[in-house]
């Protein structure tokens, strides 16, 4: 399970980088950038959820 969550974190970070390359920084809040911005926010949420899951698994292992 640790390897699987680590792979998912790496994939989410790769999606963040990919979506950053799609952004047009001159017109950041234009309608063309909205999909990339949503992808970045969703990937950040996924990373945070996966890191919280990893911490909860560590706590669960210590309490057993």
SEVEXGU-277601 format. One record per atom (N, C-alpha, C): residue number from 1; x, y, z; residue in three letters; atom name. Coordinates in Angstrom, 3 decimals, m for minus. Layout:
<recs>
<rec><lummi>NUM</lummi><x>X</x><y>Y</y><z>Z</z><kedo>ALA</kedo><migu>CA</migu></rec>
...
</recs>
This chain:
<recs>
<rec><lummi>1</lummi><x>0.816</x><y>m1.189</y><z>0.000</z><kedo>UNK</kedo><migu>N</migu></rec>
<rec><lummi>1</lummi><x>0.000</x><y>0.000</y><z>0.000</z><kedo>UNK</kedo><migu>CA</migu></rec>
<rec><lummi>1</lummi><x>0.866</x><y>1.262</y><z>0.000</z><kedo>UNK</kedo><migu>C</migu></rec>
<rec><lummi>2</lummi><x>2.033</x><y>1.201</y><z>0.650</z><kedo>UNK</kedo><migu>N</migu></rec>
<rec><lummi>2</lummi><x>2.915</x><y>2.363</y><z>0.692</z><kedo>UNK</kedo><migu>CA</migu></rec>
<rec><lummi>2</lummi><x>3.438</x><y>2.705</y><z>m0.694</z><kedo>UNK</kedo><migu>C</migu></rec>
<rec><lummi>3</lummi><x>3.753</x><y>1.680</y><z>m1.461</z><kedo>UNK</kedo><migu>N</migu></rec>
<rec><lummi>3</lummi><x>4.273</x><y>1.912</y><z>m2.807</z><kedo>UNK</kedo><migu>CA</migu></rec>
<rec><lummi>3</lummi><x>3.179</x><y>2.492</y><z>m3.690</z><kedo>UNK</kedo><migu>C</migu></rec>
<rec><lummi>4</lummi><x>1.974</x><y>1.976</y><z>m3.565</z><kedo>UNK</kedo><migu>N</migu></rec>
<rec><lummi>4</lummi><x>0.850</x><y>2.445</y><z>m4.378</z><kedo>UNK</kedo><migu>CA</migu></rec>
<rec><lummi>4</lummi><x>0.551</x><y>3.914</y><z>m4.108</z><kedo>UNK</kedo><migu>C</migu></rec>
<rec><lummi>5</lummi><x>0.527</x><y>4.314</y><z>m2.847</z><kedo>UNK</kedo><migu>N</migu></rec>
<rec><lummi>5</lummi><x>0.248</x><y>5.712</y><z>m2.527</z><kedo>UNK</kedo><migu>CA</migu></rec>
<rec><lummi>5</lummi><x>1.400</x><y>6.608</y><z>m2.972</z><kedo>UNK</kedo><migu>C</migu></rec>
<rec><lummi>6</lummi><x>2.617</x><y>6.115</y><z>m2.890</z><kedo>UNK</kedo><migu>N</migu></rec>
<rec><lummi>6</lummi><x>3.754</x><y>6.902</y><z>m3.363</z><kedo>UNK</kedo><migu>CA</migu></rec>
<rec><lummi>6</lummi><x>3.687</x><y>7.116</y><z>m4.870</z><kedo>UNK</kedo><migu>C</migu></rec>
<rec><lummi>7</lummi><x>3.287</x><y>6.088</y><z>m5.592</z><kedo>UNK</kedo><migu>N</migu></rec>
<rec><lummi>7</lummi><x>3.129</x><y>6.213</y><z>m7.052</z><kedo>UNK</kedo><migu>CA</migu></rec>
<rec><lummi>7</lummi><x>2.035</x><y>7.225</y><z>m7.380</z><kedo>UNK</kedo><migu>C</migu></rec>
<rec><lummi>8</lummi><x>0.937</x><y>7.183</y><z>m6.635</z><kedo>UNK</kedo><migu>N</migu></rec>
<rec><lummi>8</lummi><x>m0.148</x><y>8.134</y><z>m6.875</z><kedo>UNK</kedo><migu>CA</migu></rec>
<rec><lummi>8</lummi><x>0.271</x><y>9.570</y><z>m6.569</z><kedo>UNK</kedo><migu>C</migu></rec>
<rec><lummi>9</lummi><x>1.082</x><y>9.762</y><z>m5.543</z><kedo>UNK</kedo><migu>N</migu></rec>
<rec><lummi>9</lummi><x>1.586</x><y>11.101</y><z>m5.222</z><kedo>UNK</kedo><migu>CA</migu></rec>
<rec><lummi>9</lummi><x>2.471</x><y>11.612</y><z>m6.353</z><kedo>UNK</kedo><migu>C</migu></rec>
<rec><lummi>10</lummi><x>3.334</x><y>10.745</y><z>m6.869</z><kedo>UNK</kedo><migu>N</migu></rec>
<rec><lummi>10</lummi><x>4.212</x><y>11.142</y><z>m7.971</z><kedo>UNK</kedo><migu>CA</migu></rec>
<rec><lummi>10</lummi><x>3.391</x><y>11.479</y><z>m9.217</z><kedo>UNK</kedo><migu>C</migu></rec>
<rec><lummi>11</lummi><x>2.367</x><y>10.685</y><z>m9.501</z><kedo>UNK</kedo><migu>N</migu></rec>
<rec><lummi>11</lummi><x>1.503</x><y>10.975</y><z>m10.650</z><kedo>UNK</kedo><migu>CA</migu></rec>
<rec><lummi>11</lummi><x>0.763</x><y>12.305</y><z>m10.482</z><kedo>UNK</kedo><migu>C</migu></rec>
<rec><lummi>12</lummi><x>0.300</x><y>12.571</y><z>m9.289</z><kedo>UNK</kedo><migu>N</migu></rec>
<rec><lummi>12</lummi><x>m0.394</x><y>13.840</y><z>m9.046</z><kedo>UNK</kedo><migu>CA</migu></rec>
<rec><lummi>12</lummi><x>0.565</x><y>15.021</y><z>m9.191</z><kedo>UNK</kedo><migu>C</migu></rec>
<rec><lummi>13</lummi><x>1.801</x><y>14.863</y><z>m8.727</z><kedo>UNK</kedo><migu>N</migu></rec>
<rec><lummi>13</lummi><x>2.793</x><y>15.924</y><z>m8.899</z><kedo>UNK</kedo><migu>CA</migu></rec>
<rec><lummi>13</lummi><x>3.132</x><y>16.121</y><z>m10.373</z><kedo>UNK</kedo><migu>C</migu></rec>
<rec><lummi>14</lummi><x>3.179</x><y>15.027</y><z>m11.129</z><kedo>UNK</kedo><migu>N</migu></rec>
<rec><lummi>14</lummi><x>3.426</x><y>15.131</y><z>m12.565</z><kedo>UNK</kedo><migu>CA</migu></rec>
<rec><lummi>14</lummi><x>2.279</x><y>15.863</y><z>m13.256</z><kedo>UNK</kedo><migu>C</migu></rec>
<rec><lummi>15</lummi><x>1.052</x><y>15.622</y><z>m12.811</z><kedo>UNK</kedo><migu>N</migu></rec>
<rec><lummi>15</lummi><x>m0.096</x><y>16.340</y><z>m13.376</z><kedo>UNK</kedo><migu>CA</migu></rec>
<rec><lummi>15</lummi><x>m0.041</x><y>17.831</y><z>m13.057</z><kedo>UNK</kedo><migu>C</migu></rec>
<rec><lummi>16</lummi><x>0.448</x><y>18.171</y><z>m11.878</z><kedo>UNK</kedo><migu>N</migu></rec>
<rec><lummi>16</lummi><x>0.605</x><y>19.584</y><z>m11.534</z><kedo>UNK</kedo><migu>CA</migu></rec>
<rec><lummi>16</lummi><x>1.591</x><y>20.243</y><z>m12.482</z><kedo>UNK</kedo><migu>C</migu></rec>
<rec><lummi>17</lummi><x>2.726</x><y>19.593</y><z>m12.700</z><kedo>UNK</kedo><migu>N</migu></rec>
<rec><lummi>17</lummi><x>3.743</x><y>20.144</y><z>m13.594</z><kedo>UNK</kedo><migu>CA</migu></rec>
<rec><lummi>17</lummi><x>3.197</x><y>20.260</y><z>m15.018</z><kedo>UNK</kedo><migu>C</migu></rec>
<rec><lummi>18</lummi><x>2.493</x><y>19.237</y><z>m15.477</z><kedo>UNK</kedo><migu>N</migu></rec>
<rec><lummi>18</lummi><x>1.929</x><y>19.265</y><z>m16.818</z><kedo>UNK</kedo><migu>CA</migu></rec>
<rec><lummi>18</lummi><x>0.936</x><y>20.411</y><z>m16.983</z><kedo>UNK</kedo><migu>C</migu></rec>
<rec><lummi>19</lummi><x>0.079</x><y>20.606</y><z>m15.990</z><kedo>UNK</kedo><migu>N</migu></rec>
<rec><lummi>19</lummi><x>m0.917</x><y>21.672</y><z>m16.077</z><kedo>UNK</kedo><migu>CA</migu></rec>
<rec><lummi>19</lummi><x>m0.285</x><y>23.055</y><z>m15.969</z><kedo>UNK</kedo><migu>C</migu></rec>
<rec><lummi>20</lummi><x>0.819</x><y>23.163</y><z>m15.259</z><kedo>UNK</kedo><migu>N</migu></rec>
<rec><lummi>20</lummi><x>1.526</x><y>24.439</y><z>m15.198</z><kedo>UNK</kedo><migu>CA</migu></rec>
<rec><lummi>20</lummi><x>2.076</x><y>24.801</y><z>m16.573</z><kedo>UNK</kedo><migu>C</migu></rec>
<rec><lummi>21</lummi><x>2.523</x><y>23.796</y><z>m17.326</z><kedo>UNK</kedo><migu>N</migu></rec>
<rec><lummi>21</lummi><x>3.035</x><y>24.085</y><z>m18.667</z><kedo>UNK</kedo><migu>CA</migu></rec>
<rec><lummi>21</lummi><x>1.933</x><y>24.533</y><z>m19.613</z><kedo>UNK</kedo><migu>C</migu></rec>
<rec><lummi>22</lummi><x>0.691</x><y>24.216</y><z>m19.313</z><kedo>UNK</kedo><migu>N</migu></rec>
<rec><lummi>22</lummi><x>m0.424</x><y>24.625</y><z>m20.161</z><kedo>UNK</kedo><migu>CA</migu></rec>
<rec><lummi>22</lummi><x>m0.907</x><y>26.044</y><z>m19.881</z><kedo>UNK</kedo><migu>C</migu></rec>
<rec><lummi>23</lummi><x>m0.471</x><y>26.626</y><z>m18.770</z><kedo>UNK</kedo><migu>N</migu></rec>
<rec><lummi>23</lummi><x>m0.943</x><y>27.949</y><z>m18.392</z><kedo>UNK</kedo><migu>CA</migu></rec>
<rec><lummi>23</lummi><x>m0.316</x><y>29.036</y><z>m19.257</z><kedo>UNK</kedo><migu>C</migu></rec>
<rec><lummi>24</lummi><x>m1.103</x><y>30.050</y><z>m19.536</z><kedo>UNK</kedo><migu>N</migu></rec>
<rec><lummi>24</lummi><x>m0.617</x><y>31.267</y><z>m20.178</z><kedo>UNK</kedo><migu>CA</migu></rec>
<rec><lummi>24</lummi><x>m0.536</x><y>32.329</y><z>m19.084</z><kedo>UNK</kedo><migu>C</migu></rec>
<rec><lummi>25</lummi><x>0.676</x><y>32.634</y><z>m18.648</z><kedo>UNK</kedo><migu>N</migu></rec>
<rec><lummi>25</lummi><x>0.844</x><y>33.512</y><z>m17.495</z><kedo>UNK</kedo><migu>CA</migu></rec>
<rec><lummi>25</lummi><x>0.518</x><y>34.974</y><z>m17.803</z><kedo>UNK</kedo><migu>C</migu></rec>
<rec><lummi>26</lummi><x>0.442</x><y>35.331</y><z>m19.077</z><kedo>UNK</kedo><migu>N</migu></rec>
<rec><lummi>26</lummi><x>0.061</x><y>36.699</y><z>m19.423</z><kedo>UNK</kedo><migu>CA</migu></rec>
<rec><lummi>26</lummi><x>m1.428</x><y>36.935</y><z>m19.226</z><kedo>UNK</kedo><migu>C</migu></rec>
<rec><lummi>27</lummi><x>m2.226</x><y>35.908</y><z>m19.428</z><kedo>UNK</kedo><migu>N</migu></rec>
<rec><lummi>27</lummi><x>m3.680</x><y>35.993</y><z>m19.236</z><kedo>UNK</kedo><migu>CA</migu></rec>
<rec><lummi>27</lummi><x>m4.096</x><y>34.851</y><z>m18.306</z><kedo>UNK</kedo><migu>C</migu></rec>
<rec><lummi>28</lummi><x>m3.721</x><y>34.980</y><z>m17.054</z><kedo>UNK</kedo><migu>N</migu></rec>
<rec><lummi>28</lummi><x>m3.852</x><y>33.864</y><z>m16.114</z><kedo>UNK</kedo><migu>CA</migu></rec>
<rec><lummi>28</lummi><x>m5.305</x><y>33.478</y><z>m15.849</z><kedo>UNK</kedo><migu>C</migu></rec>
<rec><lummi>29</lummi><x>m6.203</x><y>34.453</y><z>m15.722</z><kedo>UNK</kedo><migu>N</migu></rec>
<rec><lummi>29</lummi><x>m7.585</x><y>34.127</y><z>m15.380</z><kedo>UNK</kedo><migu>CA</migu></rec>
<rec><lummi>29</lummi><x>m8.504</x><y>34.171</y><z>m16.590</z><kedo>UNK</kedo><migu>C</migu></rec>
<rec><lummi>30</lummi><x>m7.937</x><y>33.920</y><z>m17.753</z><kedo>UNK</kedo><migu>N</migu></rec>
<rec><lummi>30</lummi><x>m8.718</x><y>33.829</y><z>m18.972</z><kedo>UNK</kedo><migu>CA</migu></rec>
<rec><lummi>30</lummi><x>m9.457</x><y>32.488</y><z>m19.001</z><kedo>UNK</kedo><migu>C</migu></rec>
<rec><lummi>31</lummi><x>m10.470</x><y>32.383</y><z>m19.830</z><kedo>UNK</kedo><migu>N</migu></rec>
<rec><lummi>31</lummi><x>m11.267</x><y>31.153</y><z>m19.867</z><kedo>UNK</kedo><migu>CA</migu></rec>
<rec><lummi>31</lummi><x>m10.472</x><y>29.972</y><z>m20.413</z><kedo>UNK</kedo><migu>C</migu></rec>
<rec><lummi>32</lummi><x>m9.425</x><y>30.227</y><z>m21.191</z><kedo>UNK</kedo><migu>N</migu></rec>
<rec><lummi>32</lummi><x>m8.615</x><y>29.137</y><z>m21.734</z><kedo>UNK</kedo><migu>CA</migu></rec>
<rec><lummi>32</lummi><x>m7.771</x><y>28.463</y><z>m20.655</z><kedo>UNK</kedo><migu>C</migu></rec>
<rec><lummi>33</lummi><x>m7.469</x><y>29.184</y><z>m19.610</z><kedo>UNK</kedo><migu>N</migu></rec>
<rec><lummi>33</lummi><x>m6.647</x><y>28.633</y><z>m18.529</z><kedo>UNK</kedo><migu>CA</migu></rec>
<rec><lummi>33</lummi><x>m7.457</x><y>27.957</y><z>m17.435</z><kedo>UNK</kedo><migu>C</migu></rec>
<rec><lummi>34</lummi><x>m8.759</x><y>28.041</y><z>m17.503</z><kedo>UNK</kedo><migu>N</migu></rec>
<rec><lummi>34</lummi><x>m9.579</x><y>27.532</y><z>m16.397</z><kedo>UNK</kedo><migu>CA</migu></rec>
<rec><lummi>34</lummi><x>m9.423</x><y>26.027</y><z>m16.214</z><kedo>UNK</kedo><migu>C</migu></rec>
<rec><lummi>35</lummi><x>m9.291</x><y>25.284</y><z>m17.294</z><kedo>UNK</kedo><migu>N</migu></rec>
<rec><lummi>35</lummi><x>m9.139</x><y>23.830</y><z>m17.169</z><kedo>UNK</kedo><migu>CA</migu></rec>
<rec><lummi>35</lummi><x>m7.806</x><y>23.489</y><z>m16.516</z><kedo>UNK</kedo><migu>C</migu></rec>
<rec><lummi>36</lummi><x>m6.763</x><y>24.193</y><z>m16.904</z><kedo>UNK</kedo><migu>N</migu></rec>
<rec><lummi>36</lummi><x>m5.453</x><y>23.947</y><z>m16.303</z><kedo>UNK</kedo><migu>CA</migu></rec>
<rec><lummi>36</lummi><x>m5.449</x><y>24.319</y><z>m14.822</z><kedo>UNK</kedo><migu>C</migu></rec>
<rec><lummi>37</lummi><x>m6.083</x><y>25.436</y><z>m14.476</z><kedo>UNK</kedo><migu>N</migu></rec>
<rec><lummi>37</lummi><x>m6.147</x><y>25.838</y><z>m13.067</z><kedo>UNK</kedo><migu>CA</migu></rec>
<rec><lummi>37</lummi><x>m6.950</x><y>24.842</y><z>m12.237</z><kedo>UNK</kedo><migu>C</migu></rec>
<rec><lummi>38</lummi><x>m8.053</x><y>24.341</y><z>m12.788</z><kedo>UNK</kedo><migu>N</migu></rec>
<rec><lummi>38</lummi><x>m8.843</x><y>23.327</y><z>m12.085</z><kedo>UNK</kedo><migu>CA</migu></rec>
<rec><lummi>38</lummi><x>m8.028</x><y>22.051</y><z>m11.914</z><kedo>UNK</kedo><migu>C</migu></rec>
<rec><lummi>39</lummi><x>m7.264</x><y>21.679</y><z>m12.927</z><kedo>UNK</kedo><migu>N</migu></rec>
<rec><lummi>39</lummi><x>m6.413</x><y>20.492</y><z>m12.834</z><kedo>UNK</kedo><migu>CA</migu></rec>
<rec><lummi>39</lummi><x>m5.339</x><y>20.635</y><z>m11.784</z><kedo>UNK</kedo><migu>C</migu></rec>
<rec><lummi>40</lummi><x>m4.771</x><y>21.831</y><z>m11.674</z><kedo>UNK</kedo><migu>N</migu></rec>
<rec><lummi>40</lummi><x>m3.741</x><y>22.071</y><z>m10.658</z><kedo>UNK</kedo><migu>CA</migu></rec>
<rec><lummi>40</lummi><x>m4.333</x><y>21.975</y><z>m9.261</z><kedo>UNK</kedo><migu>C</migu></rec>
<rec><lummi>41</lummi><x>m5.478</x><y>22.603</y><z>m9.056</z><kedo>UNK</kedo><migu>N</migu></rec>
<rec><lummi>41</lummi><x>m6.123</x><y>22.576</y><z>m7.736</z><kedo>UNK</kedo><migu>CA</migu></rec>
<rec><lummi>41</lummi><x>m6.539</x><y>21.150</y><z>m7.372</z><kedo>UNK</kedo><migu>C</migu></rec>
<rec><lummi>42</lummi><x>m7.078</x><y>20.418</y><z>m8.333</z><kedo>UNK</kedo><migu>N</migu></rec>
<rec><lummi>42</lummi><x>m7.491</x><y>19.035</y><z>m8.063</z><kedo>UNK</kedo><migu>CA</migu></rec>
<rec><lummi>42</lummi><x>m6.290</x><y>18.155</y><z>m7.737</z><kedo>UNK</kedo><migu>C</migu></rec>
<rec><lummi>43</lummi><x>m5.185</x><y>18.367</y><z>m8.418</z><kedo>UNK</kedo><migu>N</migu></rec>
<rec><lummi>43</lummi><x>m3.989</x><y>17.567</y><z>m8.150</z><kedo>UNK</kedo><migu>CA</migu></rec>
<rec><lummi>43</lummi><x>m3.396</x><y>17.891</y><z>m6.781</z><kedo>UNK</kedo><migu>C</migu></rec>
<rec><lummi>44</lummi><x>m3.441</x><y>19.157</y><z>m6.416</z><kedo>UNK</kedo><migu>N</migu></rec>
<rec><lummi>44</lummi><x>m2.965</x><y>19.535</y><z>m5.076</z><kedo>UNK</kedo><migu>CA</migu></rec>
<rec><lummi>44</lummi><x>m3.840</x><y>18.894</y><z>m4.005</z><kedo>UNK</kedo><migu>C</migu></rec>
<rec><lummi>45</lummi><x>m5.146</x><y>18.876</y><z>m4.223</z><kedo>UNK</kedo><migu>N</migu></rec>
<rec><lummi>45</lummi><x>m6.063</x><y>18.214</y><z>m3.276</z><kedo>UNK</kedo><migu>CA</migu></rec>
<rec><lummi>45</lummi><x>m5.766</x><y>16.725</y><z>m3.188</z><kedo>UNK</kedo><migu>C</migu></rec>
<rec><lummi>46</lummi><x>m5.484</x><y>16.103</y><z>m4.330</z><kedo>UNK</kedo><migu>N</migu></rec>
<rec><lummi>46</lummi><x>m5.171</x><y>14.671</y><z>m4.332</z><kedo>UNK</kedo><migu>CA</migu></rec>
<rec><lummi>46</lummi><x>m3.889</x><y>14.394</y><z>m3.564</z><kedo>UNK</kedo><migu>C</migu></rec>
<rec><lummi>47</lummi><x>m2.886</x><y>15.233</y><z>m3.738</z><kedo>UNK</kedo><migu>N</migu></rec>
<rec><lummi>47</lummi><x>m1.628</x><y>15.054</y><z>m3.006</z><kedo>UNK</kedo><migu>CA</migu></rec>
<rec><lummi>47</lummi><x>m1.872</x><y>15.185</y><z>m1.507</z><kedo>UNK</kedo><migu>C</migu></rec>
<rec><lummi>48</lummi><x>m2.636</x><y>16.193</y><z>m1.104</z><kedo>UNK</kedo><migu>N</migu></rec>
<rec><lummi>48</lummi><x>m2.917</x><y>16.376</y><z>0.320</z><kedo>UNK</kedo><migu>CA</migu></rec>
<rec><lummi>48</lummi><x>m3.691</x><y>15.199</y><z>0.906</z><kedo>UNK</kedo><migu>C</migu></rec>
<rec><lummi>49</lummi><x>m4.674</x><y>14.702</y><z>0.189</z><kedo>UNK</kedo><migu>N</migu></rec>
<rec><lummi>49</lummi><x>m5.454</x><y>13.556</y><z>0.672</z><kedo>UNK</kedo><migu>CA</migu></rec>
<rec><lummi>49</lummi><x>m4.570</x><y>12.324</y><z>0.803</z><kedo>UNK</kedo><migu>C</migu></rec>
<rec><lummi>50</lummi><x>m3.695</x><y>12.101</y><z>m0.174</z><kedo>UNK</kedo><migu>N</migu></rec>
<rec><lummi>50</lummi><x>m2.809</x><y>10.939</y><z>m0.112</z><kedo>UNK</kedo><migu>CA</migu></rec>
<rec><lummi>50</lummi><x>m1.798</x><y>11.058</y><z>1.023</z><kedo>UNK</kedo><migu>C</migu></rec>
<rec><lummi>51</lummi><x>m1.298</x><y>12.257</y><z>1.271</z><kedo>UNK</kedo><migu>N</migu></rec>
<rec><lummi>51</lummi><x>m0.367</x><y>12.434</y><z>2.389</z><kedo>UNK</kedo><migu>CA</migu></rec>
<rec><lummi>51</lummi><x>m1.062</x><y>12.243</y><z>3.731</z><kedo>UNK</kedo><migu>C</migu></rec>
<rec><lummi>52</lummi><x>m2.296</x><y>12.703</y><z>3.844</z><kedo>UNK</kedo><migu>N</migu></rec>
<rec><lummi>52</lummi><x>m3.072</x><y>12.463</y><z>5.069</z><kedo>UNK</kedo><migu>CA</migu></rec>
<rec><lummi>52</lummi><x>m3.316</x><y>10.969</y><z>5.247</z><kedo>UNK</kedo><migu>C</migu></rec>
<rec><lummi>53</lummi><x>m3.597</x><y>10.261</y><z>4.158</z><kedo>UNK</kedo><migu>N</migu></rec>
<rec><lummi>53</lummi><x>m3.794</x><y>8.818</y><z>4.221</z><kedo>UNK</kedo><migu>CA</migu></rec>
<rec><lummi>53</lummi><x>m2.523</x><y>8.103</y><z>4.689</z><kedo>UNK</kedo><migu>C</migu></rec>
<rec><lummi>54</lummi><x>m1.360</x><y>8.536</y><z>4.183</z><kedo>UNK</kedo><migu>N</migu></rec>
<rec><lummi>54</lummi><x>m0.104</x><y>7.913</y><z>4.596</z><kedo>UNK</kedo><migu>CA</migu></rec>
<rec><lummi>54</lummi><x>0.157</x><y>8.135</y><z>6.090</z><kedo>UNK</kedo><migu>C</migu></rec>
<rec><lummi>55</lummi><x>m0.123</x><y>9.340</y><z>6.570</z><kedo>UNK</kedo><migu>N</migu></rec>
<rec><lummi>55</lummi><x>0.076</x><y>9.640</y><z>7.988</z><kedo>UNK</kedo><migu>CA</migu></rec>
<rec><lummi>55</lummi><x>m0.878</x><y>8.816</y><z>8.843</z><kedo>UNK</kedo><migu>C</migu></rec>
<rec><lummi>56</lummi><x>m2.119</x><y>8.664</y><z>8.401</z><kedo>UNK</kedo><migu>N</migu></rec>
<rec><lummi>56</lummi><x>m3.074</x><y>7.875</y><z>9.180</z><kedo>UNK</kedo><migu>CA</migu></rec>
<rec><lummi>56</lummi><x>m2.667</x><y>6.406</y><z>9.229</z><kedo>UNK</kedo><migu>C</migu></rec>
<rec><lummi>57</lummi><x>m2.086</x><y>5.898</y><z>8.144</z><kedo>UNK</kedo><migu>N</migu></rec>
<rec><lummi>57</lummi><x>m1.608</x><y>4.512</y><z>8.151</z><kedo>UNK</kedo><migu>CA</migu></rec>
<rec><lummi>57</lummi><x>m0.431</x><y>4.346</y><z>9.108</z><kedo>UNK</kedo><migu>C</migu></rec>
<rec><lummi>58</lummi><x>0.452</x><y>5.339</y><z>9.181</z><kedo>UNK</kedo><migu>N</migu></rec>
<rec><lummi>58</lummi><x>1.567</x><y>5.276</y><z>10.124</z><kedo>UNK</kedo><migu>CA</migu></rec>
<rec><lummi>58</lummi><x>1.068</x><y>5.288</y><z>11.558</z><kedo>UNK</kedo><migu>C</migu></rec>
<rec><lummi>59</lummi><x>0.067</x><y>6.114</y><z>11.838</z><kedo>UNK</kedo><migu>N</migu></rec>
<rec><lummi>59</lummi><x>m0.509</x><y>6.168</y><z>13.182</z><kedo>UNK</kedo><migu>CA</migu></rec>
<rec><lummi>59</lummi><x>m1.184</x><y>4.844</y><z>13.516</z><kedo>UNK</kedo><migu>C</migu></rec>
<rec><lummi>60</lummi><x>m1.872</x><y>4.265</y><z>12.538</z><kedo>UNK</kedo><migu>N</migu></rec>
<rec><lummi>60</lummi><x>m2.543</x><y>2.985</y><z>12.759</z><kedo>UNK</kedo><migu>CA</migu></rec>
<rec><lummi>60</lummi><x>m1.529</x><y>1.871</y><z>13.071</z><kedo>UNK</kedo><migu>C</migu></rec>
<rec><lummi>61</lummi><x>m0.384</x><y>1.882</y><z>12.377</z><kedo>UNK</kedo><migu>N</migu></rec>
<rec><lummi>61</lummi><x>0.637</x><y>0.869</y><z>12.620</z><kedo>UNK</kedo><migu>CA</migu></rec>
<rec><lummi>61</lummi><x>1.241</x><y>1.008</y><z>14.006</z><kedo>UNK</kedo><migu>C</migu></rec>
<rec><lummi>62</lummi><x>1.413</x><y>2.236</y><z>14.476</z><kedo>UNK</kedo><migu>N</migu></rec>
<rec><lummi>62</lummi><x>2.009</x><y>2.454</y><z>15.792</z><kedo>UNK</kedo><migu>CA</migu></rec>
<rec><lummi>62</lummi><x>1.084</x><y>2.103</y><z>16.938</z><kedo>UNK</kedo><migu>C</migu></rec>
<rec><lummi>63</lummi><x>m0.209</x><y>2.193</y><z>16.715</z><kedo>UNK</kedo><migu>N</migu></rec>
<rec><lummi>63</lummi><x>m1.146</x><y>1.925</y><z>17.800</z><kedo>UNK</kedo><migu>CA</migu></rec>
<rec><lummi>63</lummi><x>m1.462</x><y>0.435</y><z>17.940</z><kedo>UNK</kedo><migu>C</migu></rec>
<rec><lummi>64</lummi><x>m1.077</x><y>m0.352</y><z>16.979</z><kedo>UNK</kedo><migu>N</migu></rec>
<rec><lummi>64</lummi><x>m1.348</x><y>m1.803</y><z>17.074</z><kedo>UNK</kedo><migu>CA</migu></rec>
<rec><lummi>64</lummi><x>m0.389</x><y>m2.482</y><z>18.002</z><kedo>UNK</kedo><migu>C</migu></rec>
</recs>
